[in-house]
Amino acid sequence: MLSRARWLGAGVAFGAAASLWTERKVKMAAAKYQPAGLAGIAVEKARGWPGQVRAAIEEGRTTMRQRETELRQELDRVSRP
């Protein structure tokens, strides 16, 4: 009988802990989608955007320079008799 009581107590404790954890996660998700939360997400994305654009432009320029060098080397090889 004591074993059943232990399992019952463990089940009650687990259920209570799972309930509190779920409640906390739901509240965090709800706060994220409230107007203030959405504004915060938008501000974070807007602040990161210029850096991403600069990185993309720099990567494009680097790739362009490398490809131009490759093409010039290939042209030199072809034009030499």
N, CA, C and O atoms as a Tinker XYZ file with bonds, in Angstrom:
   324  protein
     1  N      0.810000   -1.198000    0.000000    73     2
     2  CA     0.000000    0.000000    0.000000    64     1     3
     3  C      0.858000    1.269000    0.000000    63     2     4     5
     4  O      0.488000    2.291000   -0.578000    81     3
     5  N      2.010000    1.174000    0.662000    73     3     6
     6  CA     2.895000    2.323000    0.727000    64     5     7
     7  C      3.451000    2.651000   -0.656000    63     6     8     9
     8  O      3.669000    3.820000   -0.973000    81     7
     9  N      3.679000    1.641000   -1.473000    73     7    10
    10  CA     4.183000    1.856000   -2.823000    64     9    11
    11  C      3.186000    2.645000   -3.660000    63    10    12    13
    12  O      3.570000    3.537000   -4.417000    81    11
    13  N      1.916000    2.319000   -3.524000    73    11    14
    14  CA     0.887000    3.054000   -4.276000    64    13    15
    15  C      0.824000    4.511000   -3.845000    63    14    16    17
    16  O      0.653000    5.414000   -4.664000    81    15
    17  N      0.965000    4.719000   -2.546000    73    15    18
    18  CA     0.941000    6.095000   -2.026000    64    17    19
    19  C      2.131000    6.886000   -2.569000    63    18    20    21
    20  O      1.996000    8.063000   -2.902000    81    19
    21  N      3.297000    6.238000   -2.658000    73    19    22
    22  CA     4.466000    6.914000   -3.222000    64    21    23
    23  C      4.240000    7.294000   -4.673000    63    22    24    25
    24  O      4.540000    8.415000   -5.086000    81    23
    25  N      3.702000    6.342000   -5.456000    73    23    26
    26  CA     3.449000    6.621000   -6.865000    64    25    27
    27  C      2.397000    7.714000   -7.034000    63    26    28    29
    28  O      2.498000    8.553000   -7.930000    81    27
    29  N      1.394000    7.697000   -6.171000    73    27    30
    30  CA     0.372000    8.745000   -6.214000    64    29    31
    31  C      1.011000   10.101000   -5.917000    63    30    32    33
    32  O      0.743000   11.082000   -6.610000    81    31
    33  N      1.847000   10.152000   -4.897000    73    31    34
    34  CA     2.531000   11.410000   -4.545000    64    33    35
    35  C      3.445000   11.874000   -5.660000    63    34    36    37
    36  O      3.504000   13.064000   -5.968000    81    35
    37  N      4.168000   10.925000   -6.274000    73    35    38
    38  CA     5.054000   11.287000   -7.380000    64    37    39
    39  C      4.239000   11.814000   -8.561000    63    38    40    41
    40  O      4.643000   12.775000   -9.216000    81    39
    41  N      3.107000   11.195000   -8.829000    73    39    42
    42  CA     2.253000   11.645000   -9.931000    64    41    43
    43  C      1.687000   13.028000   -9.688000    63    42    44    45
    44  O      1.635000   13.855000  -10.598000    81    43
    45  N      1.258000   13.280000   -8.449000    73    43    46
    46  CA     0.734000   14.599000   -8.093000    64    45    47
    47  C      1.831000   15.653000   -8.220000    63    46    48    49
    48  O      1.589000   16.737000   -8.753000    81    47
    49  N      3.022000   15.347000   -7.740000    73    47    50
    50  CA     4.135000   16.301000   -7.821000    64    49    51
    51  C      4.518000   16.567000   -9.278000    63    50    52    53
    52  O      4.746000   17.712000   -9.668000    81    51
    53  N      4.585000   15.510000  -10.071000    73    51    54
    54  CA     4.914000   15.681000  -11.484000    64    53    55
    55  C      3.844000   16.493000  -12.199000    63    54    56    57
    56  O      4.161000   17.373000  -13.000000    81    55
    57  N      2.606000   16.208000  -11.918000    73    55    58
    58  CA     1.501000   16.953000  -12.535000    64    57    59
    59  C      1.533000   18.425000  -12.179000    63    58    60    61
    60  O      1.319000   19.284000  -13.035000    81    59
    61  N      1.804000   18.716000  -10.908000    73    59    62
    62  CA     1.870000   20.114000  -10.468000    64    61    63
    63  C      3.041000   20.831000  -11.141000    63    62    64    65
    64  O      2.899000   21.966000  -11.597000    81    63
    65  N      4.192000   20.170000  -11.201000    73    63    66
    66  CA     5.363000   20.785000  -11.828000    64    65    67
    67  C      5.112000   21.013000  -13.323000    63    66    68    69
    68  O      5.452000   22.070000  -13.855000    81    67
    69  N      4.523000   20.035000  -13.989000    73    67    70
    70  CA     4.237000   20.183000  -15.416000    64    69    71
    71  C      3.229000   21.297000  -15.650000    63    70    72    73
    72  O      3.332000   22.035000  -16.631000    81    71
    73  N      2.268000   21.421000  -14.765000    73    71    74
    74  CA     1.262000   22.474000  -14.881000    64    73    75
    75  C      1.904000   23.857000  -14.748000    63    74    76    77
    76  O      1.597000   24.760000  -15.526000    81    75
    77  N      2.784000   24.024000  -13.775000    73    75    78
    78  CA     3.459000   25.313000  -13.582000    64    77    79
    79  C      4.378000   25.634000  -14.754000    63    78    80    81
    80  O      4.432000   26.778000  -15.204000    81    79
    81  N      5.100000   24.634000  -15.250000    73    79    82
    82  CA     5.995000   24.842000  -16.391000    64    81    83
    83  C      5.201000   25.265000  -17.621000    63    82    84    85
    84  O      5.591000   26.189000  -18.334000    81    83
    85  N      4.077000   24.576000  -17.864000    73    83    86
    86  CA     3.240000   24.895000  -19.022000    64    85    87
    87  C      2.658000   26.295000  -18.893000    63    86    88    89
    88  O      2.622000   27.052000  -19.863000    81    87
    89  N      2.208000   26.632000  -17.704000    73    87    90
    90  CA     1.647000   27.966000  -17.480000    64    89    91
    91  C      2.688000   29.050000  -17.781000    63    90    92    93
    92  O      2.379000   30.059000  -18.415000    81    91
    93  N      3.921000   28.830000  -17.318000    73    91    94
    94  CA     4.996000   29.798000  -17.565000    64    93    95
    95  C      5.283000   29.945000  -19.051000    63    94    96    97
    96  O      5.451000   31.061000  -19.541000    81    95
    97  N      5.341000   28.820000  -19.782000    73    95    98
    98  CA     5.609000   28.867000  -21.215000    64    97    99
    99  C      4.486000   29.576000  -21.965000    63    98   100   101
   100  O      4.747000   30.352000  -22.884000    81    99
   101  N      3.250000   29.317000  -21.582000    73    99   102
   102  CA     2.107000   29.954000  -22.243000    64   101   103
   103  C      2.126000   31.458000  -21.993000    63   102   104   105
   104  O      1.864000   32.240000  -22.906000    81   103
   105  N      2.429000   31.862000  -20.779000    73   103   106
   106  CA     2.491000   33.296000  -20.476000    64   105   107
   107  C      3.598000   33.979000  -21.270000    63   106   108   109
   108  O      3.416000   35.093000  -21.761000    81   107
   109  N      4.747000   33.315000  -21.397000    73   107   110
   110  CA     5.842000   33.895000  -22.176000    64   109   111
   111  C      5.450000   34.028000  -23.647000    63   110   112   113
   112  O      5.748000   35.041000  -24.279000    81   111
   113  N      4.791000   33.019000  -24.189000    73   111   114
   114  CA     4.371000   33.071000  -25.592000    64   113   115
   115  C      3.321000   34.159000  -25.792000    63   114   116   117
   116  O      3.354000   34.875000  -26.793000    81   115
   117  N      2.394000   34.288000  -24.853000    73   115   118
   118  CA     1.362000   35.317000  -24.961000    64   117   119
   119  C      1.980000   36.711000  -24.899000    63   118   120   121
   120  O      1.576000   37.602000  -25.646000    81   119
   121  N      2.954000   36.905000  -24.016000    73   119   122
   122  CA     3.602000   38.213000  -23.899000    64   121   123
   123  C      4.367000   38.558000  -25.173000    63   122   124   125
   124  O      4.462000   39.723000  -25.561000    81   123
   125  N      4.905000   37.533000  -25.811000    73   123   126
   126  CA     5.673000   37.757000  -27.037000    64   125   127
   127  C      4.787000   38.315000  -28.157000    63   126   128   129
   128  O      5.257000   39.087000  -28.993000    81   127
   129  N      3.517000   37.928000  -28.174000    73   127   130
   130  CA     2.624000   38.342000  -29.257000    64   129   131
   131  C      1.697000   39.485000  -28.878000    63   130   132   133
   132  O      0.784000   39.810000  -29.637000    81   131
   133  N      1.907000   40.091000  -27.738000    73   131   134
   134  CA     1.168000   41.296000  -27.398000    64   133   135
   135  C      1.823000   42.467000  -28.124000    63   134   136   137
   136  O      2.976000   42.359000  -28.540000    81   135
   137  N      1.118000   43.577000  -28.283000    73   135   138
   138  CA     1.683000   44.700000  -29.040000    64   137   139
   139  C      3.080000   45.128000  -28.586000    63   138   140   141
   140  O      3.936000   45.409000  -29.424000    81   139
   141  N      3.318000   45.183000  -27.297000    73   139   142
   142  CA     4.645000   45.601000  -26.822000    64   141   143
   143  C      5.696000   44.573000  -27.210000    63   142   144   145
   144  O      6.811000   44.935000  -27.589000    81   143
   145  N      5.352000   43.302000  -27.119000    73   143   146
   146  CA     6.280000   42.248000  -27.502000    64   145   147
   147  C      6.589000   42.275000  -28.984000    63   146   148   149
   148  O      7.740000   42.112000  -29.388000    81   147
   149  N      5.563000   42.482000  -29.793000    73   147   150
   150  CA     5.765000   42.552000  -31.243000    64   149   151
   151  C      6.607000   43.766000  -31.625000    63   150   152   153
   152  O      7.431000   43.704000  -32.538000    81   151
   153  N      6.386000   44.864000  -30.915000    73   151   154
   154  CA     7.183000   46.061000  -31.195000    64   153   155
   155  C      8.650000   45.801000  -30.866000    63   154   156   157
   156  O      9.539000   46.228000  -31.602000    81   155
   157  N      8.898000   45.111000  -29.776000    73   155   158
   158  CA    10.280000   44.787000  -29.409000    64   157   159
   159  C     10.954000   43.911000  -30.446000    63   158   160   161
   160  O     12.119000   44.119000  -30.782000    81   159
   161  N     10.221000   42.930000  -30.954000    73   159   162
   162  CA    10.766000   42.048000  -31.990000    64   161   163
   163  C     11.057000   42.850000  -33.253000    63   162   164   165
   164  O     12.096000   42.665000  -33.886000    81   163
   165  N     10.133000   43.747000  -33.620000    73   163   166
   166  CA    10.333000   44.561000  -34.815000    64   165   167
   167  C     11.547000   45.470000  -34.672000    63   166   168   169
   168  O     12.309000   45.639000  -35.624000    81   167
   169  N     11.732000   46.046000  -33.509000    73   167   170
   170  CA    12.886000   46.936000  -33.272000    64   169   171
   171  C     14.188000   46.151000  -33.375000    63   170   172   173
   172  O     15.155000   46.626000  -33.969000    81   171
   173  N     14.216000   44.937000  -32.793000    73   171   174
   174  CA    15.427000   44.116000  -32.862000    64   173   175
   175  C     15.770000   43.764000  -34.309000    63   174   176   177
   176  O     16.932000   43.823000  -34.712000    81   175
   177  N     14.759000   43.401000  -35.076000    73   175   178
   178  CA    15.007000   43.052000  -36.476000    64   177   179
   179  C     15.451000   44.278000  -37.275000    63   178   180   181
   180  O     16.330000   44.179000  -38.131000    81   179
   181  N     14.850000   45.424000  -36.996000    73   179   182
   182  CA    15.217000   46.642000  -37.713000    64   181   183
   183  C     16.650000   47.061000  -37.387000    63   182   184   185
   184  O     17.357000   47.580000  -38.251000    81   183
   185  N     17.072000   46.843000  -36.163000    73   183   186
   186  CA    18.438000   47.206000  -35.785000    64   185   187
   187  C     19.459000   46.280000  -36.433000    63   186   188   189
   188  O     20.571000   46.708000  -36.743000    81   187
   189  N     19.103000   45.040000  -36.638000    73   187   190
   190  CA    20.027000   44.087000  -37.230000    64   189   191
   191  C     20.076000   44.160000  -38.748000    63   190   192   193
   192  O     21.032000   43.683000  -39.360000    81   191
   193  N     19.063000   44.746000  -39.358000    73   191   194
   194  CA    18.952000   44.776000  -40.812000    64   193   195
   195  C     20.096000   45.494000  -41.516000    63   194   196   197
   196  O     20.636000   44.939000  -42.473000    81   195
   197  N     20.501000   46.696000  -41.102000    73   195   198
   198  CA    21.597000   47.368000  -41.816000    64   197   199
   199  C     22.896000   46.566000  -41.810000    63   198   200   201
   200  O     23.614000   46.540000  -42.810000    81   199
   201  N     23.192000   45.930000  -40.719000    73   199   202
   202  CA    24.403000   45.109000  -40.655000    64   201   203
   203  C     24.353000   43.940000  -41.612000    63   202   204   205
   204  O     25.361000   43.587000  -42.224000    81   203
   205  N     23.177000   43.334000  -41.746000    73   203   206
   206  CA    23.016000   42.217000  -42.672000    64   205   207
   207  C     23.161000   42.682000  -44.115000    63   206   208   209
   208  O     23.751000   41.989000  -44.943000    81   207
   209  N     22.619000   43.857000  -44.410000    73   207   210
   210  CA    22.733000   44.393000  -45.766000    64   209   211
   211  C     24.195000   44.705000  -46.084000    63   210   212   213
   212  O     24.679000   44.391000  -47.171000    81   211
   213  N     24.895000   45.326000  -45.130000    73   211   214
   214  CA    26.314000   45.624000  -45.350000    64   213   215
   215  C     27.119000   44.354000  -45.576000    63   214   216   217
   216  O     27.980000   44.309000  -46.454000    81   215
   217  N     26.844000   43.327000  -44.792000    73   215   218
   218  CA    27.558000   42.061000  -44.936000    64   217   219
   219  C     27.272000   41.428000  -46.296000    63   218   220   221
   220  O     28.177000   40.886000  -46.931000    81   219
   221  N     26.026000   41.493000  -46.744000    73   219   222
   222  CA    25.669000   40.922000  -48.042000    64   221   223
   223  C     26.353000   41.675000  -49.175000    63   222   224   225
   224  O     26.833000   41.059000  -50.126000    81   223
   225  N     26.402000   42.997000  -49.081000    73   223   226
   226  CA    27.061000   43.805000  -50.115000    64   225   227
   227  C     28.555000   43.491000  -50.143000    63   226   228   229
   228  O     29.134000   43.320000  -51.216000    81   227
   229  N     29.173000   43.414000  -48.983000    73   227   230
   230  CA    30.602000   43.119000  -48.920000    64   229   231
   231  C     30.892000   41.725000  -49.475000    63   230   232   233
   232  O     31.870000   41.537000  -50.198000    81   231
   233  N     30.064000   40.770000  -49.147000    73   231   234
   234  CA    30.244000   39.415000  -49.676000    64   233   235
   235  C     30.098000   39.408000  -51.199000    63   234   236   237
   236  O     30.855000   38.734000  -51.898000    81   235
   237  N     29.126000   40.158000  -51.706000    73   235   238
   238  CA    28.946000   40.257000  -53.150000    64   237   239
   239  C     30.143000   40.885000  -53.830000    63   238   240   241
   240  O     30.577000   40.420000  -54.884000    81   239
   241  N     30.677000   41.934000  -53.240000    73   239   242
   242  CA    31.846000   42.593000  -53.823000    64   241   243
   243  C     33.072000   41.680000  -53.811000    63   242   244   245
   244  O     33.828000   41.634000  -54.781000    81   243
   245  N     33.259000   40.965000  -52.721000    73   243   246
   246  CA    34.394000   40.046000  -52.628000    64   245   247
   247  C     34.283000   38.954000  -53.684000    63   246   248   249
   248  O     35.256000   38.636000  -54.368000    81   247
   249  N     33.100000   38.389000  -53.809000    73   247   250
   250  CA    32.880000   37.343000  -54.810000    64   249   251
   251  C     33.077000   37.895000  -56.218000    63   250   252   253
   252  O     33.640000   37.217000  -57.077000    81   251
   253  N     32.621000   39.114000  -56.457000    73   251   254
   254  CA    32.773000   39.743000  -57.760000    64   253   255
   255  C     34.259000   39.927000  -58.097000    63   254   256   257
   256  O     34.687000   39.644000  -59.216000    81   255
   257  N     35.034000   40.401000  -57.126000    73   255   258
   258  CA    36.466000   40.608000  -57.359000    64   257   259
   259  C     37.179000   39.285000  -57.638000    63   258   260   261
   260  O     38.031000   39.208000  -58.523000    81   259
   261  N     36.828000   38.249000  -56.882000    73   259   262
   262  CA    37.441000   36.940000  -57.114000    64   261   263
   263  C     37.107000   36.417000  -58.509000    63   262   264   265
   264  O     37.980000   35.913000  -59.215000    81   263
   265  N     35.860000   36.538000  -58.893000    73   263   266
   266  CA    35.446000   36.056000  -60.214000    64   265   267
   267  C     36.112000   36.874000  -61.319000    63   266   268   269
   268  O     36.507000   36.320000  -62.345000    81   267
   269  N     36.237000   38.179000  -61.119000    73   267   270
   270  CA    36.899000   39.025000  -62.113000    64   269   271
   271  C     38.356000   38.605000  -62.278000    63   270   272   273
   272  O     38.864000   38.544000  -63.397000    81   271
   273  N     39.023000   38.316000  -61.170000    73   271   274
   274  CA    40.413000   37.855000  -61.222000    64   273   275
   275  C     40.507000   36.541000  -61.985000    63   274   276   277
   276  O     41.406000   36.366000  -62.808000    81   275
   277  N     39.587000   35.613000  -61.720000    73   275   278
   278  CA    39.578000   34.329000  -62.427000    64   277   279
   279  C     39.380000   34.528000  -63.923000    63   278   280   281
   280  O     40.064000   33.906000  -64.736000    81   279
   281  N     38.443000   35.396000  -64.280000    73   279   282
   282  CA    38.162000   35.642000  -65.695000    64   281   283
   283  C     39.355000   36.291000  -66.395000    63   282   284   285
   284  O     39.682000   35.940000  -67.529000    81   283
   285  N     40.009000   37.249000  -65.710000    73   283   286
   286  CA    41.178000   37.891000  -66.315000    64   285   287
   287  C     42.315000   36.884000  -66.515000    63   286   288   289
   288  O     42.998000   36.919000  -67.538000    81   287
   289  N     42.518000   35.993000  -65.548000    73   287   290
   290  CA    43.558000   34.972000  -65.690000    64   289   291
   291  C     43.224000   34.032000  -66.855000    63   290   292   293
   292  O     44.104000   33.656000  -67.629000    81   291
   293  N     41.976000   33.669000  -66.966000    73   291   294
   294  CA    41.554000   32.795000  -68.065000    64   293   295
   295  C     41.729000   33.499000  -69.411000    63   294   296   297
   296  O     42.157000   32.885000  -70.388000    81   295
   297  N     41.399000   34.775000  -69.456000    73   295   298
   298  CA    41.564000   35.547000  -70.692000    64   297   299
   299  C     43.036000   35.651000  -71.067000    63   298   300   301
   300  O     43.382000   35.553000  -72.245000    81   299
   301  N     43.909000   35.848000  -70.079000    73   299   302
   302  CA    45.343000   35.914000  -70.343000    64   301   303
   303  C     45.854000   34.585000  -70.914000    63   302   304   305
   304  O     46.675000   34.574000  -71.831000    81   303
   305  N     45.369000   33.474000  -70.370000    73   303   306
   306  CA    45.793000   32.162000  -70.869000    64   305   307
   307  C     45.325000   31.939000  -72.296000    63   306   308   309
   308  O     46.052000   31.369000  -73.110000    81   307
   309  N     44.136000   32.377000  -72.596000    73   307   310
   310  CA    43.578000   32.167000  -73.949000    64   309   311
   311  C     44.254000   33.088000  -74.958000    63   310   312   313
   312  O     44.505000   32.669000  -76.088000    81   311
   313  N     44.555000   34.326000  -74.585000    73   311   314
   314  CA    45.118000   35.274000  -75.542000    64   313   315
   315  C     46.603000   35.062000  -75.793000    63   314   316   317
   316  O     47.133000   35.583000  -76.775000    81   315
   317  N     47.290000   34.313000  -74.938000    73   315   318
   318  CA    48.705000   34.042000  -75.184000    64   317   319
   319  C     48.818000   32.931000  -76.201000    63   318   320   321
   320  O     48.143000   31.908000  -76.087000    81   319
   321  N     49.677000   33.126000  -77.206000    73   319   322
   322  CA    49.827000   32.077000  -78.243000    64   321   323
   323  C     50.661000   30.920000  -77.794000    63   322   324
   324  O     50.868000   29.976000  -78.556000    81   323
